[in-house]
C-alpha cells in the first residue's frame, strides 16, 4: 500500500508543479502583452489584438492580469520549500530505523497544526518522552535528537513522514 500512496503523492506533486508552471506561463504572457501594449502607446491594445487575432477584451484582461501579478524575479521559485526541506533532511544525522518508525507512528497519530511551527523538535521530543520504555529502545537518545534539530529540520522530518517518504530519512545500519 505504501508504494501505491507514494505513486499517488508523486503524481500529485507533478500535477501541482504543472499547475504552477501553467500559471507562471500565463503571468509571463500577460506581462509580455502589457509591455507591448505600453510600447505601442495609444491604440496599442487594438493593434496587439489584431496581430494576435484575439479580441480587445482578451488583451485588456491580459494587461489587467499583468498589473496584479508579482515580478517573477522578486519571488522564490515555487518549489523552494520542497527543496529546502529536502536539504534539511540531507543534513540530519542518521538514526536507527526503529527511531524513524517510532517518529512516524507519533506524527501520524498526532494532529500537527500551526502550534507546531514554533518548536516542532521540542514537541516531538515531548511525545517521545511520553512513550512507555518498551515501545522504543533508547527513547532518551531519540528525544535528544529531536530537541537538537533546527525548526526547519524538525518540520522536514514531519513533512517526510506525513508524505510517507521514509527513504528521505537518513538511517543508520542498525
C-alpha atoms as an extended CHARMM CRD file, in Angstrom:
* protein
*
       174  EXT
         1         1  UNK       CA              0.0000000000        0.0000000000        0.0000000000  PROA      1               0.0000000000
         2         2  UNK       CA              2.9440000000        2.3200000000        0.6980000000  PROA      2               0.0000000000
         3         3  UNK       CA              4.0670000000        2.0630000000       -2.9510000000  PROA      3               0.0000000000
         4         4  UNK       CA              0.5740000000        2.9810000000       -4.0780000000  PROA      4               0.0000000000
         5         5  UNK       CA              0.4610000000        6.0610000000       -1.8190000000  PROA      5               0.0000000000
         6         6  UNK       CA              3.9600000000        7.0200000000       -2.9080000000  PROA      6               0.0000000000
         7         7  UNK       CA              2.9340000000        6.8390000000       -6.5680000000  PROA      7               0.0000000000
         8         8  UNK       CA             -0.1240000000        8.9730000000       -5.8630000000  PROA      8               0.0000000000
         9         9  UNK       CA              1.9480000000       11.5250000000       -3.9470000000  PROA      9               0.0000000000
        10        10  UNK       CA              4.4290000000       11.7640000000       -6.8140000000  PROA      10              0.0000000000
        11        11  UNK       CA              1.6160000000       12.1560000000       -9.3420000000  PROA      11              0.0000000000
        12        12  UNK       CA              0.0220000000       14.8790000000       -7.2300000000  PROA      12              0.0000000000
        13        13  UNK       CA              3.3900000000       16.6620000000       -6.9720000000  PROA      13              0.0000000000
        14        14  UNK       CA              3.7620000000       16.5910000000      -10.7650000000  PROA      14              0.0000000000
        15        15  UNK       CA              0.2350000000       17.9370000000      -11.2010000000  PROA      15              0.0000000000
        16        16  UNK       CA              0.9290000000       20.7200000000       -8.7000000000  PROA      16              0.0000000000
        17        17  UNK       CA              4.1910000000       21.5180000000      -10.4790000000  PROA      17              0.0000000000
        18        18  UNK       CA              2.3930000000       21.6200000000      -13.8280000000  PROA      18              0.0000000000
        19        19  UNK       CA             -0.3300000000       23.8840000000      -12.4860000000  PROA      19              0.0000000000
        20        20  UNK       CA              2.2570000000       26.2440000000      -11.0290000000  PROA      20              0.0000000000
        21        21  UNK       CA              4.1480000000       26.3060000000      -14.3440000000  PROA      21              0.0000000000
        22        22  UNK       CA              0.9400000000       26.9160000000      -16.3010000000  PROA      22              0.0000000000
        23        23  UNK       CA              0.0510000000       29.8230000000      -14.0370000000  PROA      23              0.0000000000
        24        24  UNK       CA              3.5760000000       31.2400000000      -14.2630000000  PROA      24              0.0000000000
        25        25  UNK       CA              3.4080000000       30.9540000000      -18.0600000000  PROA      25              0.0000000000
        26        26  UNK       CA              0.0930000000       32.8170000000      -18.1350000000  PROA      26              0.0000000000
        27        27  UNK       CA              1.6350000000       35.5280000000      -15.9530000000  PROA      27              0.0000000000
        28        28  UNK       CA              4.6450000000       35.7890000000      -18.3130000000  PROA      28              0.0000000000
        29        29  UNK       CA              2.3120000000       36.0190000000      -21.3120000000  PROA      29              0.0000000000
        30        30  UNK       CA              0.2550000000       38.7370000000      -19.6390000000  PROA      30              0.0000000000
        31        31  UNK       CA              3.3950000000       40.7560000000      -18.8120000000  PROA      31              0.0000000000
        32        32  UNK       CA              4.6540000000       40.4360000000      -22.3970000000  PROA      32              0.0000000000
        33        33  UNK       CA              1.3160000000       41.6090000000      -23.7980000000  PROA      33              0.0000000000
        34        34  UNK       CA              1.1160000000       44.5170000000      -21.3390000000  PROA      34              0.0000000000
        35        35  UNK       CA              4.6600000000       45.6070000000      -22.1890000000  PROA      35              0.0000000000
        36        36  UNK       CA              3.9130000000       45.5170000000      -25.9250000000  PROA      36              0.0000000000
        37        37  UNK       CA              0.6510000000       47.4280000000      -25.4930000000  PROA      37              0.0000000000
        38        38  UNK       CA              2.5160000000       50.0750000000      -23.4730000000  PROA      38              0.0000000000
        39        39  UNK       CA              5.3390000000       50.2110000000      -26.0600000000  PROA      39              0.0000000000
        40        40  UNK       CA              2.8780000000       50.8280000000      -28.8800000000  PROA      40              0.0000000000
        41        41  UNK       CA              1.1470000000       53.5890000000      -26.9680000000  PROA      41              0.0000000000
        42        42  UNK       CA             -2.2770000000       54.8820000000      -27.9160000000  PROA      42              0.0000000000
        43        43  UNK       CA             -4.2060000000       52.1840000000      -29.7880000000  PROA      43              0.0000000000
        44        44  UNK       CA             -1.6420000000       49.5820000000      -28.7490000000  PROA      44              0.0000000000
        45        45  UNK       CA             -4.2640000000       47.2330000000      -27.3320000000  PROA      45              0.0000000000
        46        46  UNK       CA             -6.2600000000       47.2810000000      -30.5300000000  PROA      46              0.0000000000
        47        47  UNK       CA             -3.2170000000       46.6350000000      -32.7410000000  PROA      47              0.0000000000
        48        48  UNK       CA             -1.9190000000       43.8290000000      -30.4920000000  PROA      48              0.0000000000
        49        49  UNK       CA             -5.3850000000       42.2330000000      -30.5270000000  PROA      49              0.0000000000
        50        50  UNK       CA             -5.4410000000       42.3690000000      -34.3260000000  PROA      50              0.0000000000
        51        51  UNK       CA             -1.9220000000       40.9590000000      -34.5850000000  PROA      51              0.0000000000
        52        52  UNK       CA             -2.7070000000       38.0630000000      -32.2260000000  PROA      52              0.0000000000
        53        53  UNK       CA             -6.1570000000       37.5620000000      -33.7370000000  PROA      53              0.0000000000
        54        54  UNK       CA             -7.8850000000       37.8660000000      -30.3660000000  PROA      54              0.0000000000
        55        55  UNK       CA            -10.4610000000       40.2660000000      -29.0030000000  PROA      55              0.0000000000
        56        56  UNK       CA             -9.5460000000       43.5650000000      -27.4300000000  PROA      56              0.0000000000
        57        57  UNK       CA            -11.1940000000       42.2510000000      -24.2610000000  PROA      57              0.0000000000
        58        58  UNK       CA             -8.6560000000       39.4130000000      -24.1390000000  PROA      58              0.0000000000
        59        59  UNK       CA             -5.8510000000       41.9700000000      -24.4080000000  PROA      59              0.0000000000
        60        60  UNK       CA             -7.3310000000       44.1770000000      -21.6860000000  PROA      60              0.0000000000
        61        61  UNK       CA             -7.6930000000       41.1180000000      -19.4200000000  PROA      61              0.0000000000
        62        62  UNK       CA             -4.0430000000       40.2440000000      -20.0280000000  PROA      62              0.0000000000
        63        63  UNK       CA             -2.9860000000       43.8100000000      -19.2180000000  PROA      63              0.0000000000
        64        64  UNK       CA             -5.0780000000       43.7360000000      -16.0380000000  PROA      64              0.0000000000
        65        65  UNK       CA             -3.5130000000       40.4040000000      -15.0380000000  PROA      65              0.0000000000
        66        66  UNK       CA             -0.0340000000       41.7830000000      -15.6540000000  PROA      66              0.0000000000
        67        67  UNK       CA             -0.7430000000       44.6250000000      -13.2440000000  PROA      67              0.0000000000
        68        68  UNK       CA             -1.8120000000       42.2440000000      -10.4770000000  PROA      68              0.0000000000
        69        69  UNK       CA              0.9870000000       39.6580000000      -10.6550000000  PROA      69              0.0000000000
        70        70  UNK       CA              4.2880000000       39.9770000000       -8.8970000000  PROA      70              0.0000000000
        71        71  UNK       CA              7.5620000000       40.3000000000      -10.7000000000  PROA      71              0.0000000000
        72        72  UNK       CA              8.9050000000       36.7070000000      -11.0120000000  PROA      72              0.0000000000
        73        73  UNK       CA             12.4220000000       37.9700000000      -10.3830000000  PROA      73              0.0000000000
        74        74  UNK       CA             11.3060000000       39.1300000000       -6.9300000000  PROA      74              0.0000000000
        75        75  UNK       CA              9.8560000000       35.7650000000       -5.9580000000  PROA      75              0.0000000000
        76        76  UNK       CA             11.3850000000       32.4640000000       -4.9530000000  PROA      76              0.0000000000
        77        77  UNK       CA             10.7390000000       29.5460000000       -7.3280000000  PROA      77              0.0000000000
        78        78  UNK       CA              7.5270000000       27.6860000000       -6.4940000000  PROA      78              0.0000000000
        79        79  UNK       CA              9.3800000000       24.5520000000       -5.3570000000  PROA      79              0.0000000000
        80        80  UNK       CA             11.6690000000       26.3800000000       -2.9140000000  PROA      80              0.0000000000
        81        81  UNK       CA             10.0080000000       24.9020000000        0.1680000000  PROA      81              0.0000000000
        82        82  UNK       CA             10.3290000000       21.3480000000       -1.1690000000  PROA      82              0.0000000000
        83        83  UNK       CA             14.0000000000       21.9180000000       -1.9600000000  PROA      83              0.0000000000
        84        84  UNK       CA             14.6350000000       23.4630000000        1.4560000000  PROA      84              0.0000000000
        85        85  UNK       CA             13.0240000000       20.5610000000        3.2910000000  PROA      85              0.0000000000
        86        86  UNK       CA             14.9970000000       18.0330000000        1.2200000000  PROA      86              0.0000000000
        87        87  UNK       CA             18.2470000000       19.8880000000        2.0090000000  PROA      87              0.0000000000
        88        88  UNK       CA             17.4030000000       19.9160000000        5.7090000000  PROA      88              0.0000000000
        89        89  UNK       CA             16.8150000000       16.1480000000        5.6710000000  PROA      89              0.0000000000
        90        90  UNK       CA             20.1810000000       15.5630000000        3.9940000000  PROA      90              0.0000000000
        91        91  UNK       CA             21.8930000000       17.4450000000        6.8390000000  PROA      91              0.0000000000
        92        92  UNK       CA             20.3390000000       15.3190000000        9.5990000000  PROA      92              0.0000000000
        93        93  UNK       CA             22.4290000000       12.7950000000       11.4760000000  PROA      93              0.0000000000
        94        94  UNK       CA             21.2660000000        9.2550000000       10.7190000000  PROA      94              0.0000000000
        95        95  UNK       CA             19.0200000000        7.4900000000       13.2160000000  PROA      95              0.0000000000
        96        96  UNK       CA             18.2140000000        3.7920000000       13.5820000000  PROA      96              0.0000000000
        97        97  UNK       CA             15.2270000000        2.6870000000       11.5150000000  PROA      97              0.0000000000
        98        98  UNK       CA             13.2690000000        1.9030000000       14.6730000000  PROA      98              0.0000000000
        99        99  UNK       CA             13.5760000000        5.5480000000       15.7480000000  PROA      99              0.0000000000
       100       100  UNK       CA             12.2200000000        6.7940000000       12.4120000000  PROA      100             0.0000000000
       101       101  UNK       CA              9.4120000000        4.2420000000       12.6530000000  PROA      101             0.0000000000
       102       102  UNK       CA              8.5970000000        5.4960000000       16.1370000000  PROA      102             0.0000000000
       103       103  UNK       CA              8.5230000000        9.1090000000       14.9550000000  PROA      103             0.0000000000
       104       104  UNK       CA              6.3160000000        8.1080000000       12.0290000000  PROA      104             0.0000000000
       105       105  UNK       CA              3.9150000000        6.3880000000       14.4200000000  PROA      105             0.0000000000
       106       106  UNK       CA              3.8760000000        9.5010000000       16.6450000000  PROA      106             0.0000000000
       107       107  UNK       CA              3.4130000000       12.0160000000       13.8260000000  PROA      107             0.0000000000
       108       108  UNK       CA              0.7190000000       10.0170000000       12.0490000000  PROA      108             0.0000000000
       109       109  UNK       CA             -1.1800000000        9.7190000000       15.3250000000  PROA      109             0.0000000000
       110       110  UNK       CA             -0.8530000000       13.3840000000       16.2610000000  PROA      110             0.0000000000
       111       111  UNK       CA             -2.6590000000       16.4370000000       14.9900000000  PROA      111             0.0000000000
       112       112  UNK       CA              0.1740000000       18.5780000000       13.6710000000  PROA      112             0.0000000000
       113       113  UNK       CA             -1.2100000000       22.0970000000       13.4280000000  PROA      113             0.0000000000
       114       114  UNK       CA              0.2050000000       25.6270000000       13.4210000000  PROA      114             0.0000000000
       115       115  UNK       CA              1.2170000000       25.3500000000       17.0710000000  PROA      115             0.0000000000
       116       116  UNK       CA              3.9710000000       23.0100000000       15.8830000000  PROA      116             0.0000000000
       117       117  UNK       CA              5.6480000000       25.7890000000       13.8810000000  PROA      117             0.0000000000
       118       118  UNK       CA              7.4370000000       27.3560000000       16.8320000000  PROA      118             0.0000000000
       119       119  UNK       CA              9.1790000000       24.3430000000       18.3610000000  PROA      119             0.0000000000
       120       120  UNK       CA              8.4780000000       21.1820000000       16.3790000000  PROA      120             0.0000000000
       121       121  UNK       CA             11.6080000000       19.3940000000       17.6030000000  PROA      121             0.0000000000
       122       122  UNK       CA             10.7890000000       20.0430000000       21.2400000000  PROA      122             0.0000000000
       123       123  UNK       CA              7.1760000000       18.9380000000       20.7470000000  PROA      123             0.0000000000
       124       124  UNK       CA              8.3710000000       15.7340000000       19.0810000000  PROA      124             0.0000000000
       125       125  UNK       CA             10.7320000000       15.1320000000       21.9800000000  PROA      125             0.0000000000
       126       126  UNK       CA              7.8480000000       15.5100000000       24.4610000000  PROA      126             0.0000000000
       127       127  UNK       CA              5.8580000000       12.9220000000       22.5180000000  PROA      127             0.0000000000
       128       128  UNK       CA              8.8330000000       10.5310000000       22.5650000000  PROA      128             0.0000000000
       129       129  UNK       CA              9.3420000000       11.0530000000       26.2960000000  PROA      129             0.0000000000
       130       130  UNK       CA              5.6740000000       10.2050000000       26.9010000000  PROA      130             0.0000000000
       131       131  UNK       CA              6.1460000000        6.7440000000       25.4030000000  PROA      131             0.0000000000
       132       132  UNK       CA              6.4990000000        3.6940000000       27.6160000000  PROA      132             0.0000000000
       133       133  UNK       CA             10.0630000000        2.3290000000       27.8140000000  PROA      133             0.0000000000
       134       134  UNK       CA              9.2160000000       -0.8780000000       25.9840000000  PROA      134             0.0000000000
       135       135  UNK       CA              7.8740000000        0.9820000000       22.9210000000  PROA      135             0.0000000000
       136       136  UNK       CA             11.2040000000        2.2360000000       21.6150000000  PROA      136             0.0000000000
       137       137  UNK       CA             14.7660000000        1.3570000000       22.5980000000  PROA      137             0.0000000000
       138       138  UNK       CA             16.8450000000        4.3030000000       23.8070000000  PROA      138             0.0000000000
       139       139  UNK       CA             13.9620000000        6.7660000000       23.8150000000  PROA      139             0.0000000000
       140       140  UNK       CA             16.2030000000        9.2790000000       25.5940000000  PROA      140             0.0000000000
       141       141  UNK       CA             18.5560000000        9.4210000000       22.6100000000  PROA      141             0.0000000000
       142       142  UNK       CA             15.6420000000        9.8370000000       20.2240000000  PROA      142             0.0000000000
       143       143  UNK       CA             14.1720000000       12.6530000000       22.3190000000  PROA      143             0.0000000000
       144       144  UNK       CA             17.5930000000       14.3330000000       22.4580000000  PROA      144             0.0000000000
       145       145  UNK       CA             17.9320000000       14.0530000000       18.6720000000  PROA      145             0.0000000000
       146       146  UNK       CA             14.5210000000       15.6870000000       18.2210000000  PROA      146             0.0000000000
       147       147  UNK       CA             15.4940000000       18.5530000000       20.5400000000  PROA      147             0.0000000000
       148       148  UNK       CA             18.7730000000       19.0590000000       18.6410000000  PROA      148             0.0000000000
       149       149  UNK       CA             17.0590000000       19.6670000000       15.3150000000  PROA      149             0.0000000000
       150       150  UNK       CA             16.5200000000       23.1420000000       13.9900000000  PROA      150             0.0000000000
       151       151  UNK       CA             12.9510000000       24.2090000000       13.3310000000  PROA      151             0.0000000000
       152       152  UNK       CA             13.3930000000       23.5470000000        9.6020000000  PROA      152             0.0000000000
       153       153  UNK       CA             14.9100000000       20.1060000000       10.1950000000  PROA      153             0.0000000000
       154       154  UNK       CA             12.0780000000       19.0330000000       12.5140000000  PROA      154             0.0000000000
       155       155  UNK       CA              9.4770000000       20.2990000000       10.0400000000  PROA      155             0.0000000000
       156       156  UNK       CA             11.3000000000       18.4610000000        7.2380000000  PROA      156             0.0000000000
       157       157  UNK       CA             11.0660000000       15.2320000000        9.2510000000  PROA      157             0.0000000000
       158       158  UNK       CA              7.3610000000       15.7970000000        9.9250000000  PROA      158             0.0000000000
       159       159  UNK       CA              6.7430000000       16.5650000000        6.2570000000  PROA      159             0.0000000000
       160       160  UNK       CA              8.6220000000       13.4710000000        5.0490000000  PROA      160             0.0000000000
       161       161  UNK       CA              6.7340000000       11.2630000000        7.4980000000  PROA      161             0.0000000000
       162       162  UNK       CA              3.3440000000       12.7050000000        6.5500000000  PROA      162             0.0000000000
       163       163  UNK       CA              4.1280000000       12.2320000000        2.8460000000  PROA      163             0.0000000000
       164       164  UNK       CA              5.2800000000        8.6680000000        3.5160000000  PROA      164             0.0000000000
       165       165  UNK       CA              8.7400000000        9.4180000000        2.1500000000  PROA      165             0.0000000000
       166       166  UNK       CA             10.6580000000        7.1410000000        4.5140000000  PROA      166             0.0000000000
       167       167  UNK       CA             13.5510000000        6.8390000000        2.0480000000  PROA      167             0.0000000000
       168       168  UNK       CA             14.3800000000       10.5100000000        2.6050000000  PROA      168             0.0000000000
       169       169  UNK       CA             15.1300000000        9.9230000000        6.2890000000  PROA      169             0.0000000000
       170       170  UNK       CA             18.8310000000        9.1610000000        6.9120000000  PROA      170             0.0000000000
       171       171  UNK       CA             19.0470000000        5.7610000000        8.5650000000  PROA      171             0.0000000000
       172       172  UNK       CA             21.9350000000        4.0290000000       10.2940000000  PROA      172             0.0000000000
       173       173  UNK       CA             22.6980000000        0.3830000000        9.6190000000  PROA      173             0.0000000000
       174       174  UNK       CA             21.1350000000       -0.6860000000       12.9390000000  PROA      174             0.0000000000
